[in-house]
Amino acid sequence: MRISENFKVHEVANEHIILAPGIDDVDMTRAMSFNESAMMLYTKLRGRDFEEEDVVRLLTEEYDVDEEVATADAKEWIKSLKDNGLIEV
């Protein structure tokens, strides 16, 4: 899978917000914001193919979290990206 290049990160009031470029009437109820760990994953994985295992590895390397917790978090992060159309298969 790969993160779509059609979306851009904007920093608004110290929040990282993901929006599609070129949209005139942006529906902010559909904007997606990233916390610190989600932004780290987005930054490191954008522009390349990755699998769930890559997300788990990054989480366990960056944070003091065991593989079970990292796997659950990875699944949730990937699902959120898919649900919001940010993943290309």
PDB file of N, CA, C and O in Angstrom:
ATOM      1  N   MET A   1       0.840  -1.169   0.000  1.00  0.00           N
ATOM      2  CA  MET A   1       0.000   0.000   0.000  1.00  0.00           C
ATOM      3  C   MET A   1       0.882   1.227   0.000  1.00  0.00           C
ATOM      4  O   MET A   1       2.079   1.143   0.278  1.00  0.00           O
ATOM      5  N   ARG A   2       0.287   2.379  -0.315  1.00  0.00           N
ATOM      6  CA  ARG A   2       1.035   3.626  -0.407  1.00  0.00           C
ATOM      7  C   ARG A   2       0.110   4.782  -0.024  1.00  0.00           C
ATOM      8  O   ARG A   2      -1.082   4.762  -0.331  1.00  0.00           O
ATOM      9  N   ILE A   3       0.667   5.780   0.643  1.00  0.00           N
ATOM     10  CA  ILE A   3      -0.102   6.977   0.985  1.00  0.00           C
ATOM     11  C   ILE A   3      -0.266   7.812  -0.285  1.00  0.00           C
ATOM     12  O   ILE A   3       0.701   8.072  -1.001  1.00  0.00           O
ATOM     13  N   SER A   4      -1.489   8.221  -0.549  1.00  0.00           N
ATOM     14  CA  SER A   4      -1.790   9.018  -1.736  1.00  0.00           C
ATOM     15  C   SER A   4      -1.025  10.332  -1.721  1.00  0.00           C
ATOM     16  O   SER A   4      -0.909  10.986  -0.684  1.00  0.00           O
ATOM     17  N   GLU A   5      -0.510  10.707  -2.877  1.00  0.00           N
ATOM     18  CA  GLU A   5       0.190  11.985  -3.019  1.00  0.00           C
ATOM     19  C   GLU A   5      -0.792  13.131  -3.256  1.00  0.00           C
ATOM     20  O   GLU A   5      -0.375  14.285  -3.347  1.00  0.00           O
ATOM     21  N   ASN A   6      -2.091  12.833  -3.358  1.00  0.00           N
ATOM     22  CA  ASN A   6      -3.102  13.859  -3.623  1.00  0.00           C
ATOM     23  C   ASN A   6      -3.448  14.686  -2.396  1.00  0.00           C
ATOM     24  O   ASN A   6      -4.180  15.669  -2.501  1.00  0.00           O
ATOM     25  N   PHE A   7      -2.938  14.306  -1.249  1.00  0.00           N
ATOM     26  CA  PHE A   7      -3.263  15.007  -0.012  1.00  0.00           C
ATOM     27  C   PHE A   7      -2.035  15.720   0.512  1.00  0.00           C
ATOM     28  O   PHE A   7      -0.911  15.241   0.361  1.00  0.00           O
ATOM     29  N   LYS A   8      -2.254  16.856   1.123  1.00  0.00           N
ATOM     30  CA  LYS A   8      -1.166  17.657   1.683  1.00  0.00           C
ATOM     31  C   LYS A   8      -1.429  17.916   3.156  1.00  0.00           C
ATOM     32  O   LYS A   8      -2.576  18.038   3.586  1.00  0.00           O
ATOM     33  N   VAL A   9      -0.357  17.998   3.917  1.00  0.00           N
ATOM     34  CA  VAL A   9      -0.440  18.311   5.342  1.00  0.00           C
ATOM     35  C   VAL A   9      -0.329  19.818   5.513  1.00  0.00           C
ATOM     36  O   VAL A   9       0.558  20.456   4.946  1.00  0.00           O
ATOM     37  N   HIS A  10      -1.234  20.372   6.296  1.00  0.00           N
ATOM     38  CA  HIS A  10      -1.208  21.793   6.629  1.00  0.00           C
ATOM     39  C   HIS A  10      -1.144  21.906   8.146  1.00  0.00           C
ATOM     40  O   HIS A  10      -1.835  21.176   8.856  1.00  0.00           O
ATOM     41  N   GLU A  11      -0.322  22.814   8.638  1.00  0.00           N
ATOM     42  CA  GLU A  11      -0.280  23.041  10.075  1.00  0.00           C
ATOM     43  C   GLU A  11      -1.191  24.217  10.390  1.00  0.00           C
ATOM     44  O   GLU A  11      -0.982  25.330   9.908  1.00  0.00           O
ATOM     45  N   VAL A  12      -2.203  23.953  11.205  1.00  0.00           N
ATOM     46  CA  VAL A  12      -3.190  24.957  11.580  1.00  0.00           C
ATOM     47  C   VAL A  12      -3.319  24.924  13.097  1.00  0.00           C
ATOM     48  O   VAL A  12      -3.698  23.904  13.673  1.00  0.00           O
ATOM     49  N   ALA A  13      -3.005  26.032  13.736  1.00  0.00           N
ATOM     50  CA  ALA A  13      -3.110  26.138  15.190  1.00  0.00           C
ATOM     51  C   ALA A  13      -2.422  24.969  15.897  1.00  0.00           C
ATOM     52  O   ALA A  13      -2.999  24.339  16.783  1.00  0.00           O
ATOM     53  N   ASN A  14      -1.192  24.692  15.494  1.00  0.00           N
ATOM     54  CA  ASN A  14      -0.371  23.619  16.063  1.00  0.00           C
ATOM     55  C   ASN A  14      -0.947  22.217  15.862  1.00  0.00           C
ATOM     56  O   ASN A  14      -0.571  21.283  16.570  1.00  0.00           O
ATOM     57  N   GLU A  15      -1.852  22.072  14.903  1.00  0.00           N
ATOM     58  CA  GLU A  15      -2.411  20.765  14.533  1.00  0.00           C
ATOM     59  C   GLU A  15      -1.995  20.462  13.111  1.00  0.00           C
ATOM     60  O   GLU A  15      -1.890  21.369  12.284  1.00  0.00           O
ATOM     61  N   HIS A  16      -1.757  19.197  12.820  1.00  0.00           N
ATOM     62  CA  HIS A  16      -1.463  18.764  11.456  1.00  0.00           C
ATOM     63  C   HIS A  16      -2.757  18.263  10.836  1.00  0.00           C
ATOM     64  O   HIS A  16      -3.317  17.253  11.263  1.00  0.00           O
ATOM     65  N   ILE A  17      -3.225  18.987   9.818  1.00  0.00           N
ATOM     66  CA  ILE A  17      -4.495  18.694   9.158  1.00  0.00           C
ATOM     67  C   ILE A  17      -4.200  18.217   7.738  1.00  0.00           C
ATOM     68  O   ILE A  17      -3.372  18.806   7.042  1.00  0.00           O
ATOM     69  N   ILE A  18      -4.877  17.150   7.308  1.00  0.00           N
ATOM     70  CA  ILE A  18      -4.708  16.604   5.973  1.00  0.00           C
ATOM     71  C   ILE A  18      -5.889  17.039   5.115  1.00  0.00           C
ATOM     72  O   ILE A  18      -7.045  16.814   5.471  1.00  0.00           O
ATOM     73  N   LEU A  19      -5.582  17.670   3.971  1.00  0.00           N
ATOM     74  CA  LEU A  19      -6.604  18.120   3.037  1.00  0.00           C
ATOM     75  C   LEU A  19      -6.169  17.794   1.613  1.00  0.00           C
ATOM     76  O   LEU A  19      -4.975  17.732   1.321  1.00  0.00           O
ATOM     77  N   ALA A  20      -7.133  17.589   0.740  1.00  0.00           N
ATOM     78  CA  ALA A  20      -6.833  17.425  -0.680  1.00  0.00           C
ATOM     79  C   ALA A  20      -6.626  18.809  -1.275  1.00  0.00           C
ATOM     80  O   ALA A  20      -7.398  19.722  -0.982  1.00  0.00           O
ATOM     81  N   PRO A  21      -5.594  18.986  -2.110  1.00  0.00           N
ATOM     82  CA  PRO A  21      -5.352  20.300  -2.705  1.00  0.00           C
ATOM     83  C   PRO A  21      -6.377  20.622  -3.781  1.00  0.00           C
ATOM     84  O   PRO A  21      -6.953  19.729  -4.402  1.00  0.00           O
ATOM     85  N   GLY A  22      -6.592  21.912  -3.987  1.00  0.00           N
ATOM     86  CA  GLY A  22      -7.437  22.352  -5.077  1.00  0.00           C
ATOM     87  C   GLY A  22      -8.926  22.248  -4.830  1.00  0.00           C
ATOM     88  O   GLY A  22      -9.710  22.351  -5.774  1.00  0.00           O
ATOM     89  N   ILE A  23      -9.338  22.048  -3.597  1.00  0.00           N
ATOM     90  CA  ILE A  23     -10.762  21.972  -3.284  1.00  0.00           C
ATOM     91  C   ILE A  23     -11.232  23.361  -2.884  1.00  0.00           C
ATOM     92  O   ILE A  23     -10.701  23.958  -1.947  1.00  0.00           O
ATOM     93  N   ASP A  24     -12.238  23.880  -3.603  1.00  0.00           N
ATOM     94  CA  ASP A  24     -12.722  25.226  -3.311  1.00  0.00           C
ATOM     95  C   ASP A  24     -13.550  25.281  -2.040  1.00  0.00           C
ATOM     96  O   ASP A  24     -13.337  26.153  -1.198  1.00  0.00           O
ATOM     97  N   ASP A  25     -14.485  24.367  -1.895  1.00  0.00           N
ATOM     98  CA  ASP A  25     -15.361  24.345  -0.733  1.00  0.00           C
ATOM     99  C   ASP A  25     -14.976  23.176   0.162  1.00  0.00           C
ATOM    100  O   ASP A  25     -15.558  22.096   0.060  1.00  0.00           O
ATOM    101  N   VAL A  26     -14.004  23.385   1.032  1.00  0.00           N
ATOM    102  CA  VAL A  26     -13.505  22.315   1.889  1.00  0.00           C
ATOM    103  C   VAL A  26     -14.494  22.059   3.013  1.00  0.00           C
ATOM    104  O   VAL A  26     -14.914  22.984   3.708  1.00  0.00           O
ATOM    105  N   ASP A  27     -14.858  20.816   3.181  1.00  0.00           N
ATOM    106  CA  ASP A  27     -15.736  20.398   4.271  1.00  0.00           C
ATOM    107  C   ASP A  27     -14.846  20.044   5.463  1.00  0.00           C
ATOM    108  O   ASP A  27     -14.314  18.936   5.527  1.00  0.00           O
ATOM    109  N   MET A  28     -14.679  20.972   6.404  1.00  0.00           N
ATOM    110  CA  MET A  28     -13.778  20.756   7.533  1.00  0.00           C
ATOM    111  C   MET A  28     -14.265  19.670   8.481  1.00  0.00           C
ATOM    112  O   MET A  28     -13.505  19.220   9.339  1.00  0.00           O
ATOM    113  N   THR A  29     -15.517  19.239   8.344  1.00  0.00           N
ATOM    114  CA  THR A  29     -15.969  18.118   9.164  1.00  0.00           C
ATOM    115  C   THR A  29     -15.349  16.824   8.676  1.00  0.00           C
ATOM    116  O   THR A  29     -15.390  15.815   9.381  1.00  0.00           O
ATOM    117  N   ARG A  30     -14.771  16.834   7.470  1.00  0.00           N
ATOM    118  CA  ARG A  30     -14.127  15.657   6.909  1.00  0.00           C
ATOM    119  C   ARG A  30     -12.606  15.765   6.926  1.00  0.00           C
ATOM    120  O   ARG A  30     -11.924  14.877   6.415  1.00  0.00           O
ATOM    121  N   ALA A  31     -12.066  16.831   7.500  1.00  0.00           N
ATOM    122  CA  ALA A  31     -10.621  16.979   7.604  1.00  0.00           C
ATOM    123  C   ALA A  31     -10.089  15.965   8.610  1.00  0.00           C
ATOM    124  O   ALA A  31     -10.767  15.613   9.575  1.00  0.00           O
ATOM    125  N   MET A  32      -8.881  15.508   8.372  1.00  0.00           N
ATOM    126  CA  MET A  32      -8.259  14.521   9.249  1.00  0.00           C
ATOM    127  C   MET A  32      -7.056  15.176   9.920  1.00  0.00           C
ATOM    128  O   MET A  32      -6.216  15.777   9.251  1.00  0.00           O
ATOM    129  N   SER A  33      -6.977  15.059  11.234  1.00  0.00           N
ATOM    130  CA  SER A  33      -5.812  15.617  11.929  1.00  0.00           C
ATOM    131  C   SER A  33      -4.951  14.479  12.461  1.00  0.00           C
ATOM    132  O   SER A  33      -5.446  13.403  12.797  1.00  0.00           O
ATOM    133  N   PHE A  34      -3.650  14.744  12.529  1.00  0.00           N
ATOM    134  CA  PHE A  34      -2.683  13.747  12.989  1.00  0.00           C
ATOM    135  C   PHE A  34      -2.063  14.179  14.301  1.00  0.00           C
ATOM    136  O   PHE A  34      -1.687  15.339  14.470  1.00  0.00           O
ATOM    137  N   ASN A  35      -1.958  13.240  15.231  1.00  0.00           N
ATOM    138  CA  ASN A  35      -1.195  13.490  16.444  1.00  0.00           C
ATOM    139  C   ASN A  35       0.286  13.255  16.122  1.00  0.00           C
ATOM    140  O   ASN A  35       0.631  12.977  14.974  1.00  0.00           O
ATOM    141  N   GLU A  36       1.142  13.363  17.109  1.00  0.00           N
ATOM    142  CA  GLU A  36       2.590  13.254  16.901  1.00  0.00           C
ATOM    143  C   GLU A  36       2.995  11.921  16.264  1.00  0.00           C
ATOM    144  O   GLU A  36       3.769  11.907  15.308  1.00  0.00           O
ATOM    145  N   SER A  37       2.484  10.815  16.779  1.00  0.00           N
ATOM    146  CA  SER A  37       2.890   9.514  16.244  1.00  0.00           C
ATOM    147  C   SER A  37       2.330   9.283  14.843  1.00  0.00           C
ATOM    148  O   SER A  37       3.018   8.720  13.991  1.00  0.00           O
ATOM    149  N   ALA A  38       1.091   9.709  14.593  1.00  0.00           N
ATOM    150  CA  ALA A  38       0.507   9.558  13.258  1.00  0.00           C
ATOM    151  C   ALA A  38       1.285  10.395  12.240  1.00  0.00           C
ATOM    152  O   ALA A  38       1.488   9.964  11.106  1.00  0.00           O
ATOM    153  N   MET A  39       1.716  11.585  12.644  1.00  0.00           N
ATOM    154  CA  MET A  39       2.488  12.446  11.749  1.00  0.00           C
ATOM    155  C   MET A  39       3.853  11.840  11.465  1.00  0.00           C
ATOM    156  O   MET A  39       4.340  11.919  10.337  1.00  0.00           O
ATOM    157  N   MET A  40       4.478  11.238  12.469  1.00  0.00           N
ATOM    158  CA  MET A  40       5.770  10.582  12.276  1.00  0.00           C
ATOM    159  C   MET A  40       5.626   9.473  11.238  1.00  0.00           C
ATOM    160  O   MET A  40       6.446   9.364  10.326  1.00  0.00           O
ATOM    161  N   LEU A  41       4.582   8.646  11.374  1.00  0.00           N
ATOM    162  CA  LEU A  41       4.357   7.563  10.427  1.00  0.00           C
ATOM    163  C   LEU A  41       4.114   8.113   9.024  1.00  0.00           C
ATOM    164  O   LEU A  41       4.687   7.622   8.052  1.00  0.00           O
ATOM    165  N   TYR A  42       3.271   9.123   8.925  1.00  0.00           N
ATOM    166  CA  TYR A  42       2.943   9.736   7.640  1.00  0.00           C
ATOM    167  C   TYR A  42       4.218  10.246   6.959  1.00  0.00           C
ATOM    168  O   TYR A  42       4.435  10.006   5.771  1.00  0.00           O
ATOM    169  N   THR A  43       5.042  10.941   7.713  1.00  0.00           N
ATOM    170  CA  THR A  43       6.267  11.519   7.178  1.00  0.00           C
ATOM    171  C   THR A  43       7.238  10.439   6.704  1.00  0.00           C
ATOM    172  O   THR A  43       7.817  10.559   5.624  1.00  0.00           O
ATOM    173  N   LYS A  44       7.417   9.404   7.488  1.00  0.00           N
ATOM    174  CA  LYS A  44       8.393   8.366   7.155  1.00  0.00           C
ATOM    175  C   LYS A  44       7.907   7.405   6.070  1.00  0.00           C
ATOM    176  O   LYS A  44       8.722   6.806   5.369  1.00  0.00           O
ATOM    177  N   LEU A  45       6.595   7.252   5.925  1.00  0.00           N
ATOM    178  CA  LEU A  45       6.079   6.275   4.969  1.00  0.00           C
ATOM    179  C   LEU A  45       5.575   6.884   3.658  1.00  0.00           C
ATOM    180  O   LEU A  45       5.397   6.173   2.669  1.00  0.00           O
ATOM    181  N   ARG A  46       5.350   8.174   3.654  1.00  0.00           N
ATOM    182  CA  ARG A  46       4.846   8.824   2.447  1.00  0.00           C
ATOM    183  C   ARG A  46       5.872   8.710   1.322  1.00  0.00           C
ATOM    184  O   ARG A  46       7.068   8.909   1.532  1.00  0.00           O
ATOM    185  N   GLY A  47       5.386   8.388   0.133  1.00  0.00           N
ATOM    186  CA  GLY A  47       6.259   8.300  -1.025  1.00  0.00           C
ATOM    187  C   GLY A  47       6.874   6.941  -1.254  1.00  0.00           C
ATOM    188  O   GLY A  47       7.719   6.782  -2.135  1.00  0.00           O
ATOM    189  N   ARG A  48       6.457   5.945  -0.464  1.00  0.00           N
ATOM    190  CA  ARG A  48       6.991   4.592  -0.683  1.00  0.00           C
ATOM    191  C   ARG A  48       5.934   3.554  -0.335  1.00  0.00           C
ATOM    192  O   ARG A  48       4.992   3.826   0.410  1.00  0.00           O
ATOM    193  N   ASP A  49       6.110   2.370  -0.886  1.00  0.00           N
ATOM    194  CA  ASP A  49       5.223   1.267  -0.548  1.00  0.00           C
ATOM    195  C   ASP A  49       5.552   0.775   0.857  1.00  0.00           C
ATOM    196  O   ASP A  49       6.712   0.768   1.266  1.00  0.00           O
ATOM    197  N   PHE A  50       4.523   0.367   1.587  1.00  0.00           N
ATOM    198  CA  PHE A  50       4.744  -0.155   2.933  1.00  0.00           C
ATOM    199  C   PHE A  50       3.659  -1.168   3.275  1.00  0.00           C
ATOM    200  O   PHE A  50       2.611  -1.233   2.632  1.00  0.00           O
ATOM    201  N   GLU A  51       3.939  -1.938   4.286  1.00  0.00           N
ATOM    202  CA  GLU A  51       3.010  -2.935   4.815  1.00  0.00           C
ATOM    203  C   GLU A  51       2.781  -2.644   6.299  1.00  0.00           C
ATOM    204  O   GLU A  51       3.473  -1.822   6.899  1.00  0.00           O
ATOM    205  N   GLU A  52       1.814  -3.323   6.866  1.00  0.00           N
ATOM    206  CA  GLU A  52       1.518  -3.151   8.294  1.00  0.00           C
ATOM    207  C   GLU A  52       2.768  -3.374   9.146  1.00  0.00           C
ATOM    208  O   GLU A  52       2.978  -2.672  10.135  1.00  0.00           O
ATOM    209  N   GLU A  53       3.590  -4.342   8.768  1.00  0.00           N
ATOM    210  CA  GLU A  53       4.801  -4.656   9.535  1.00  0.00           C
ATOM    211  C   GLU A  53       5.753  -3.462   9.594  1.00  0.00           C
ATOM    212  O   GLU A  53       6.446  -3.269  10.593  1.00  0.00           O
ATOM    213  N   ASP A  54       5.790  -2.662   8.531  1.00  0.00           N
ATOM    214  CA  ASP A  54       6.646  -1.471   8.531  1.00  0.00           C
ATOM    215  C   ASP A  54       6.149  -0.450   9.561  1.00  0.00           C
ATOM    216  O   ASP A  54       6.950   0.193  10.240  1.00  0.00           O
ATOM    217  N   VAL A  55       4.844  -0.309   9.671  1.00  0.00           N
ATOM    218  CA  VAL A  55       4.250   0.610  10.643  1.00  0.00           C
ATOM    219  C   VAL A  55       4.569   0.132  12.056  1.00  0.00           C
ATOM    220  O   VAL A  55       4.957   0.926  12.913  1.00  0.00           O
ATOM    221  N   VAL A  56       4.405  -1.160  12.294  1.00  0.00           N
ATOM    222  CA  VAL A  56       4.704  -1.739  13.611  1.00  0.00           C
ATOM    223  C   VAL A  56       6.170  -1.504  13.968  1.00  0.00           C
ATOM    224  O   VAL A  56       6.480  -1.111  15.092  1.00  0.00           O
ATOM    225  N   ARG A  57       7.065  -1.741  13.020  1.00  0.00           N
ATOM    226  CA  ARG A  57       8.495  -1.560  13.271  1.00  0.00           C
ATOM    227  C   ARG A  57       8.806  -0.111  13.633  1.00  0.00           C
ATOM    228  O   ARG A  57       9.549   0.145  14.581  1.00  0.00           O
ATOM    229  N   LEU A  58       8.245   0.835  12.887  1.00  0.00           N
ATOM    230  CA  LEU A  58       8.488   2.244  13.196  1.00  0.00           C
ATOM    231  C   LEU A  58       7.972   2.621  14.577  1.00  0.00           C
ATOM    232  O   LEU A  58       8.635   3.356  15.309  1.00  0.00           O
ATOM    233  N   LEU A  59       6.804   2.129  14.934  1.00  0.00           N
ATOM    234  CA  LEU A  59       6.245   2.438  16.247  1.00  0.00           C
ATOM    235  C   LEU A  59       7.092   1.863  17.377  1.00  0.00           C
ATOM    236  O   LEU A  59       7.326   2.540  18.378  1.00  0.00           O
ATOM    237  N   THR A  60       7.553   0.623  17.229  1.00  0.00           N
ATOM    238  CA  THR A  60       8.366   0.013  18.299  1.00  0.00           C
ATOM    239  C   THR A  60       9.751   0.634  18.373  1.00  0.00           C
ATOM    240  O   THR A  60      10.350   0.671  19.448  1.00  0.00           O
ATOM    241  N   GLU A  61      10.271   1.121  17.254  1.00  0.00           N
ATOM    242  CA  GLU A  61      11.580   1.783  17.271  1.00  0.00           C
ATOM    243  C   GLU A  61      11.502   3.180  17.882  1.00  0.00           C
ATOM    244  O   GLU A  61      12.419   3.603  18.585  1.00  0.00           O
ATOM    245  N   GLU A  62      10.428   3.885  17.619  1.00  0.00           N
ATOM    246  CA  GLU A  62      10.303   5.284  18.026  1.00  0.00           C
ATOM    247  C   GLU A  62       9.749   5.449  19.441  1.00  0.00           C
ATOM    248  O   GLU A  62      10.098   6.402  20.137  1.00  0.00           O
ATOM    249  N   TYR A  63       8.895   4.531  19.862  1.00  0.00           N
ATOM    250  CA  TYR A  63       8.199   4.672  21.147  1.00  0.00           C
ATOM    251  C   TYR A  63       8.424   3.444  22.014  1.00  0.00           C
ATOM    252  O   TYR A  63       8.714   2.360  21.508  1.00  0.00           O
ATOM    253  N   ASP A  64       8.291   3.617  23.297  1.00  0.00           N
ATOM    254  CA  ASP A  64       8.434   2.518  24.246  1.00  0.00           C
ATOM    255  C   ASP A  64       7.112   1.753  24.308  1.00  0.00           C
ATOM    256  O   ASP A  64       6.322   1.915  25.239  1.00  0.00           O
ATOM    257  N   VAL A  65       6.894   0.918  23.294  1.00  0.00           N
ATOM    258  CA  VAL A  65       5.645   0.185  23.167  1.00  0.00           C
ATOM    259  C   VAL A  65       5.968  -1.230  22.681  1.00  0.00           C
ATOM    260  O   VAL A  65       6.851  -1.419  21.845  1.00  0.00           O
ATOM    261  N   ASP A  66       5.245  -2.223  23.210  1.00  0.00           N
ATOM    262  CA  ASP A  66       5.517  -3.587  22.773  1.00  0.00           C
ATOM    263  C   ASP A  66       4.841  -3.852  21.429  1.00  0.00           C
ATOM    264  O   ASP A  66       4.017  -3.064  20.965  1.00  0.00           O
ATOM    265  N   GLU A  67       5.202  -4.963  20.823  1.00  0.00           N
ATOM    266  CA  GLU A  67       4.727  -5.290  19.479  1.00  0.00           C
ATOM    267  C   GLU A  67       3.210  -5.462  19.415  1.00  0.00           C
ATOM    268  O   GLU A  67       2.594  -5.110  18.409  1.00  0.00           O
ATOM    269  N   GLU A  68       2.605  -5.995  20.465  1.00  0.00           N
ATOM    270  CA  GLU A  68       1.153  -6.184  20.482  1.00  0.00           C
ATOM    271  C   GLU A  68       0.418  -4.842  20.412  1.00  0.00           C
ATOM    272  O   GLU A  68      -0.526  -4.687  19.637  1.00  0.00           O
ATOM    273  N   VAL A  69       0.848  -3.887  21.213  1.00  0.00           N
ATOM    274  CA  VAL A  69       0.241  -2.556  21.208  1.00  0.00           C
ATOM    275  C   VAL A  69       0.521  -1.863  19.875  1.00  0.00           C
ATOM    276  O   VAL A  69      -0.371  -1.241  19.298  1.00  0.00           O
ATOM    277  N   ALA A  70       1.756  -1.970  19.388  1.00  0.00           N
ATOM    278  CA  ALA A  70       2.123  -1.345  18.111  1.00  0.00           C
ATOM    279  C   ALA A  70       1.306  -1.924  16.961  1.00  0.00           C
ATOM    280  O   ALA A  70       0.916  -1.190  16.053  1.00  0.00           O
ATOM    281  N   THR A  71       1.043  -3.218  16.985  1.00  0.00           N
ATOM    282  CA  THR A  71       0.241  -3.852  15.938  1.00  0.00           C
ATOM    283  C   THR A  71      -1.193  -3.328  15.960  1.00  0.00           C
ATOM    284  O   THR A  71      -1.762  -3.029  14.910  1.00  0.00           O
ATOM    285  N   ALA A  72      -1.768  -3.219  17.134  1.00  0.00           N
ATOM    286  CA  ALA A  72      -3.132  -2.680  17.250  1.00  0.00           C
ATOM    287  C   ALA A  72      -3.172  -1.230  16.760  1.00  0.00           C
ATOM    288  O   ALA A  72      -4.093  -0.842  16.040  1.00  0.00           O
ATOM    289  N   ASP A  73      -2.175  -0.434  17.149  1.00  0.00           N
ATOM    290  CA  ASP A  73      -2.117   0.962  16.724  1.00  0.00           C
ATOM    291  C   ASP A  73      -1.907   1.064  15.211  1.00  0.00           C
ATOM    292  O   ASP A  73      -2.502   1.922  14.558  1.00  0.00           O
ATOM    293  N   ALA A  74      -1.069   0.195  14.658  1.00  0.00           N
ATOM    294  CA  ALA A  74      -0.812   0.191  13.214  1.00  0.00           C
ATOM    295  C   ALA A  74      -2.088  -0.119  12.447  1.00  0.00           C
ATOM    296  O   ALA A  74      -2.397   0.541  11.455  1.00  0.00           O
ATOM    297  N   LYS A  75      -2.827  -1.120  12.903  1.00  0.00           N
ATOM    298  CA  LYS A  75      -4.098  -1.481  12.253  1.00  0.00           C
ATOM    299  C   LYS A  75      -5.071  -0.304  12.280  1.00  0.00           C
ATOM    300  O   LYS A  75      -5.730  -0.016  11.281  1.00  0.00           O
ATOM    301  N   GLU A  76      -5.158   0.368  13.414  1.00  0.00           N
ATOM    302  CA  GLU A  76      -6.063   1.505  13.560  1.00  0.00           C
ATOM    303  C   GLU A  76      -5.647   2.666  12.647  1.00  0.00           C
ATOM    304  O   GLU A  76      -6.495   3.290  12.009  1.00  0.00           O
ATOM    305  N   TRP A  77      -4.331   2.954  12.586  1.00  0.00           N
ATOM    306  CA  TRP A  77      -3.832   4.044  11.753  1.00  0.00           C
ATOM    307  C   TRP A  77      -4.092   3.752  10.276  1.00  0.00           C
ATOM    308  O   TRP A  77      -4.557   4.626   9.544  1.00  0.00           O
ATOM    309  N   ILE A  78      -3.799   2.544   9.840  1.00  0.00           N
ATOM    310  CA  ILE A  78      -4.020   2.162   8.445  1.00  0.00           C
ATOM    311  C   ILE A  78      -5.509   2.216   8.104  1.00  0.00           C
ATOM    312  O   ILE A  78      -5.879   2.702   7.036  1.00  0.00           O
ATOM    313  N   LYS A  79      -6.357   1.725   8.994  1.00  0.00           N
ATOM    314  CA  LYS A  79      -7.810   1.763   8.758  1.00  0.00           C
ATOM    315  C   LYS A  79      -8.287   3.200   8.625  1.00  0.00           C
ATOM    316  O   LYS A  79      -9.104   3.506   7.755  1.00  0.00           O
ATOM    317  N   SER A  80      -7.787   4.081   9.476  1.00  0.00           N
ATOM    318  CA  SER A  80      -8.168   5.485   9.413  1.00  0.00           C
ATOM    319  C   SER A  80      -7.752   6.109   8.087  1.00  0.00           C
ATOM    320  O   SER A  80      -8.517   6.868   7.492  1.00  0.00           O
ATOM    321  N   LEU A  81      -6.556   5.797   7.623  1.00  0.00           N
ATOM    322  CA  LEU A  81      -6.110   6.315   6.334  1.00  0.00           C
ATOM    323  C   LEU A  81      -6.991   5.777   5.198  1.00  0.00           C
ATOM    324  O   LEU A  81      -7.385   6.518   4.298  1.00  0.00           O
ATOM    325  N   LYS A  82      -7.287   4.492   5.259  1.00  0.00           N
ATOM    326  CA  LYS A  82      -8.152   3.890   4.224  1.00  0.00           C
ATOM    327  C   LYS A  82      -9.536   4.489   4.252  1.00  0.00           C
ATOM    328  O   LYS A  82     -10.085   4.823   3.202  1.00  0.00           O
ATOM    329  N   ASP A  83     -10.117   4.635   5.439  1.00  0.00           N
ATOM    330  CA  ASP A  83     -11.461   5.195   5.581  1.00  0.00           C
ATOM    331  C   ASP A  83     -11.556   6.623   5.032  1.00  0.00           C
ATOM    332  O   ASP A  83     -12.620   7.059   4.592  1.00  0.00           O
ATOM    333  N   ASN A  84     -10.433   7.341   5.066  1.00  0.00           N
ATOM    334  CA  ASN A  84     -10.417   8.732   4.597  1.00  0.00           C
ATOM    335  C   ASN A  84      -9.828   8.878   3.195  1.00  0.00           C
ATOM    336  O   ASN A  84      -9.581   9.993   2.736  1.00  0.00           O
ATOM    337  N   GLY A  85      -9.605   7.755   2.520  1.00  0.00           N
ATOM    338  CA  GLY A  85      -9.136   7.783   1.143  1.00  0.00           C
ATOM    339  C   GLY A  85      -7.697   8.188   0.952  1.00  0.00           C
ATOM    340  O   GLY A  85      -7.320   8.643  -0.128  1.00  0.00           O
ATOM    341  N   LEU A  86      -6.881   8.031   1.986  1.00  0.00           N
ATOM    342  CA  LEU A  86      -5.472   8.414   1.887  1.00  0.00           C
ATOM    343  C   LEU A  86      -4.554   7.276   1.459  1.00  0.00           C
ATOM    344  O   LEU A  86      -3.354   7.488   1.282  1.00  0.00           O
ATOM    345  N   ILE A  87      -5.097   6.075   1.291  1.00  0.00           N
ATOM    346  CA  ILE A  87      -4.274   4.926   0.916  1.00  0.00           C
ATOM    347  C   ILE A  87      -4.578   4.517  -0.517  1.00  0.00           C
ATOM    348  O   ILE A  87      -5.733   4.375  -0.917  1.00  0.00           O
ATOM    349  N   GLU A  88      -3.499   4.331  -1.279  1.00  0.00           N
ATOM    350  CA  GLU A  88      -3.591   3.743  -2.617  1.00  0.00           C
ATOM    351  C   GLU A  88      -3.124   2.307  -2.498  1.00  0.00           C
ATOM    352  O   GLU A  88      -2.135   2.025  -1.823  1.00  0.00           O
ATOM    353  N   VAL A  89      -3.829   1.401  -3.150  1.00  0.00           N
ATOM    354  CA  VAL A  89      -3.440  -0.012  -3.070  1.00  0.00           C
ATOM    355  C   VAL A  89      -2.679  -0.396  -4.314  1.00  0.00           C
ATOM    356  O   VAL A  89      -2.258  -1.544  -4.451  1.00  0.00           O
TER     357      VAL A  89
END
